[in-house]
Amino acid sequence: MLSSRKNMAWLLIGCMLLAQLLGCQTKEVKTNQCGNTAGNINNGGEAAIQGDWIYFSNWQDDRNLYKIKTDGSGLQKIYDTSESGTHGFYSLNVAGDWVYYTGFYGELIHAVKTDGSEHRFITDNLGNFFVVGDQIYFFSGELLPPAYENDGYYEPNYDYGIYVVNMDETGRRRIAGCDYDASFCIDGDWIYYIESKNIYAIKTDGSEKRQINEDESRDINVVDGWIYYYNADDGGRIYAIKTDGSGRRKVNDDRFSYYINVVGEWIYYCPISSWGVARGNIYAIKTDGSERRQINSDLSFDIKIVGEWIYYRIWNDTYRIKIDGSERQEA
């Protein structure tokens, strides 16, 4: 009888160990469906998150590509600017085993493995882009003759637009025309973008184009059915409008609210003292316009939100601070 009980106990222990082993084997690493957020990409895209890892361009080390765990451990360099030839890593999109990026001048979209082991080129590019599933949506243009004169110099004339291409570089097509270097974002099967300074929407297949507003708009973020944007017609204050064009309202009273980045029910931004001084303290305000609060006291710009951290620049250095304003540190 005693022997039978011992055998039963060992059997139960064996089953528990087997269950734990199988659990470890089937555990999946979280993979992004979209490589980064519109708020991050609009602000240079120098930081992105996937699972427990944050990927960022480290200005303290010649803008090389680094990654660090969300708990602050495991800091390591992935790729060097001398290898990429891009003068930094911008518009970071992380999806699966790859980090997609462009350089300071944005001529090409590159991809490097998350461990730095492989590198490849995808397509030409002139600005922001998003990796969504197995496709890349990007800003580019077609060169048109003739070049135009600007203060005695002849500059190329482009017909700018939003394009899509498959990861294997097939299926490239133009979806819509847009303003030069204008912000855009993907939300489901809709693209929201700037054309003639106003916000438009179009399906990812190029159908059902419609105008959303008549404000001179920049830095658009789409969250939970609302578009948040910088309204240049009202001194750069933040406005919100529903994706169907209804419910337009003012969110804050700060003029020149630069670097808008919306996460959940919070908007992070830098109110600037005067036009042309593109730095300010980071503030947060709820999307309904309540609970405005100051996050830091640095003259900050290009704010990116990854998990519980805000990454931002002070001149040529990268810093980070928790979204509650604590633990400010060099990144």
N, C-alpha and C positions, 0 to 999 in steps of 0.2 A: 504493500500500500504506500509506504514511504517512498519507495523507488518510483512508483507511478507518478506521485506528486512532483518529485524532482524532475522527471522527464517532461511533465506538463509545464513546469516553470521554465525549463530550458527552451522548450518549444515556443512559449510566449515571448521570451527574450529574443529568440532567433527571428520571430516574425516582426518584432519591433525594429530590430536592426535592419532587416531586409526592407521594411517600409521606409526607413530613413534613407537608406542607400538609393532606393528607387526615386525618392523625392529629390535627392541631390542630382540624380541623373536627368530628371525631367524638368528641373528648374530652368525657366527661360529668362534670358536677359531682355529687358524692355528695349524695344526698337522703335524709333520715331517713325510715325507715318508722314509727318511733315518735319523737315530738317531744322527749322527754327521758327521763331515767331516774327510777325510783321514789326512789332515794336523794336525787337533786337536788330533786325535787318535794316530798318530805317535809320538806326543809330550806328551804322558801320558794320554791324554783325560780327564783332570781334569776340563774341562769347556765345556758346551754345551748350545745351545739356542733353545727355541721353543716359537714362538709367541713373547710376550712381556717379557718373563722370561728367565733369565740366571741361570743355575744350575752349581755349582762349589764346589770343595773340598777346604775347608777353612783351610789352614795350620796355620793360627793364632789361630784356635780353634781345635787343635788336628786332623786336616784333616777331620772334620765332613762335612756332605753334607748340603749345603745351597742353597737358591735361592734368587734372587734379581731381581726387574724389570729393564728393560733396561734404565729407567730414573733415577735409583739409589734409588728408594723407595721400601718399602715392604721387606726389608731384614729379612729373617727368617731361622732358622735351620729346616731341614727336617728329618734328620736321624743321629744317633750317631754311631761312630765307635765301641763303647762298645756293641751296639745292633747288628751291622752287623758282628763284629769279623773279619774285613778285613784289619785293619791297613790303612785306607784311602779309597778313592773312585776314581777309575781309569777307563779309557775307557768309560766314561759316554756317554750313548746313551739315548736320550729323545724321546719318541714316544707316543702320546696320553696321557693317565693318568699315565704312568709308566716311571721311570728312571731305566735304566739297567746299571750295573756296575760290575767291578771285583775289587779284592783287590790287595794289594801290590805284593803278590806272585802269583796272577792270577789263583788259582786252580778252581774257580767256577764262573759262571755268575749268579749274583743276580738281582732281580727286586724289587723296592720299589715304592709305589704310590707317585705321585708328592706332595701329602700332608702328606706323611710319615705314612699313616694309615695301609698299608698292606705290607708284605714282603714275598718273595718266592725265591726259587732256580730254575734255569733253566737247566743248564748242566755244565759239567766240561769244563775247558778252561786253556790254557797255555800262553795266550798273548792277542793281539788285537782282537776286534770283532766289527761287525756292525749289527745294527738292520735295516732291509730293509723290509718294509711292515709287513707281518706276519711271517717273517723268521729271523733267526740269522746266520750270517756267522762268523766263528770264527777260531782261530788258536789253534790246539791241536796236540796230537800225540798218537801213539800206542806204548806201552812198548814192547821192543824186548829183548830177551835174547841173549847173556849174558850182564851184566853190564861191562863197560870198566874202566880200571885203569887210574887214574889221580893223579900223585904225591903220590902214595901209597894208595889213596882212590878209592873205587869203586863207580862209578856214574851210574845212570840208562841210558839205551840206548833207545832212542825214534826214531820212524819213524814219522817225523813232516809233518803236512799237513794242508790244509784249508778244513773246514767242514761246513755243513749247517744243521740246525735243525729247525723244526716248533716251534712256541710259546708253543704249548701243549706238547712239548718234543718228538713228533713223527717225523718220516721221517729223522732221522739223517743219513747222508751219507758223505763220503769223496769225495771231488771234485778234489784236486790236491796235490801232494807232494810239499814241499817248504823248504827253509832254516830255521834254528832255529831262532825263534822270528823275522822273516822277516816282513817288512811292506807289506801290501796289501791294495787294495781299490776296491770298487765296482762302476762301471759306467754303468748304464743301465743293460743290460744282460751280461756284461763282467766283469771278475775279472782280475786285474793286480797285479802281485806278483813277488817275488824274488825266483828264483831257480838256484842253482849253481852260485850265485852272479849276475846273469843277470836277466833282466826283461822279464817276459812271460805274455801272455794273454790266458785266457780260458773262454769259456762260462759258465754261472752259472749252466748249466746242465751237465758240465764236458766235453763238446765236443769242437772241433776246437782249440785245444791247439797250440800255436805258439810262437816262440821266437821273442822278439822285438829288443833287442840290445845285444852287447857283452861287455859293460862296467861293471865294478864292481859297482853295484848300491845300493842305500839305500834311505829311506825316500821318496817314490814315492807319487806324487800327480797327479791326472788326472783332467784337467779342459779344457773344450771346445775343445776336440779332441787332446790335447797335454798332454804328460807325462813329468812332471818336477821331477828331481831327483838329488841326491848327487852322483857325479862321483868320486869314490875313486881312479880311474886310472889317474885322472888329479888333484890330490891334494885336492879333496873335493870341487871342483867348481860345480856350478849348471849348469846342462845341460837340454835341452828339446828335445823331439823326438815325432813325431806324433804317434798316436795309431796304425797306420799301419806299423810303423817302418821306415818311411821316414823322411826327414827334420831334422836330428840330428844336433844340434848346441849348442855352449856354450853360457850361459846367462850372467855370471858374471866372474870377475877376482879374487874374494876373495877366498883364500884357506880356507879349513875347514869350509864351509858354513853349519853350523849345524841348526837343528830345522826348516827345510823348511816348510812353510805353505803358500799355494797359495789360494788367494781369488780374483776372478774376474781377472783383468788385473795386479794385484800386487802380488809379492812374498815377504814374510816376512821371515827373517832368522837372525842368529847370526854368523858372521865371528869370528872364534877363532884364537888367536894369534899363538898357536902351538898345535900340536896333543896331546890329553890327558888333555888339559885345557878346560873343556866342558862348558865354560861360555863366554859370550861376549855381546856387545851392540846390540840392535835390529836395523836392517836396513830394508829398503824396496826398491825394484827395480821393474820396470815394466817387464812384461813377455817377452818383446822384448829386454830387456837389457838396457833400457834407464832410466833416472831420478832416479838414485840411491840416497837415502837420509837416514840420521840417524834419528831414532825414539827416542831413549833414551840414557842415559849415565850409566845405571846400568849394572853390570855383570849379565846377564840374562840367563835363560835357560827354556826349555819346554814351548814355546810360543803357546798360543791358541787364535784364533780369533773368537769372538762371537759378531755379529752385528758390532757396531762402536768401540768395545773395544778389546784390546790385553791383555790377562791375561798371566802372566809369574811369574816365581819363582826367588827369590833372597835367596839362601840358603834355610832356612826353613820357609820363609814368602811368601805369595802370594800378588802380586801387579797387578794393571791394569792401562792402559794408553790408551787414544784415538788413533786411527790409524793415526791421524795427528800429534801425539807427545804431545798433550795437556792433562791436567787434570790427571797427574800421582797421584796415591793414593793407599793406602793399600786396598786390596779387602776384 
